[in-house]
């Protein structure tokens, strides 16, 4: 089975987006200008009380970043999505989500009524509005995965944002392993220094892809992932 592009779109800077992917579909995001950040949320589309669990994703795979070969675990121990391709090498799961208070402090407030499409937006509040489309609310907001961004932790435990992690043309691809609701916000990283409010756009490509085989890179990268795929197949495919 070959890959087939189903459709493409552009997610503008500051914009939010959501879509339900079926198993056998993949979402590719491409940083078109360099310096993008996309804050992402993931839910079981059939039972949204099951959602992306950041601590389990990291401890099960012995990682503090996401890249090709790793998966996104739910709080039920099942796999929502797999990172099947990636030219960036480091996506941040620990740096948090940009809030309206941070936007006001770092970039100033530009209300839509006066500034229209140049208004300043925040990822957290934008994602909450997107969640409301599916009957979800603040209690359903979980830690986001910040695609294209890098945050390192030093020997003292201090977290440091690393600028310039993603270049123009860099991409990451997520394959759905169950019917998954994905929400995205293309906006500044919460730890990015202030200055000009200029969130970068990303290209969205939704594809039909082959199912994971027994030697799939995401299945075999960790023993825990093999068990995660098996549990997901029993319930969600």
Buried (B, 14 or more C-beta within 10 A) or exposed (E): EEEEEEEEEEBEBBBBBBBBBEBBBBBBBBBBBBBBBBBBBBBBBEBBEBBBBBEBBBEBBEBBBBBBBBBBBBBBBBBBBBBBBBBBBBBBBBBBBBBBEBBEEBBEEBEEEEEEEEBBBBBBBBBBEBBEEBEBEEEBBBBBBBBBBBBBEEEEEEEEBEEEBBBEEBBBBBBBBBBBBBBBBBBBBBBBEEEEBEBBBBBBBBBBBEEBEEEBBBBBBBEBBBBBBEBBBEEBB
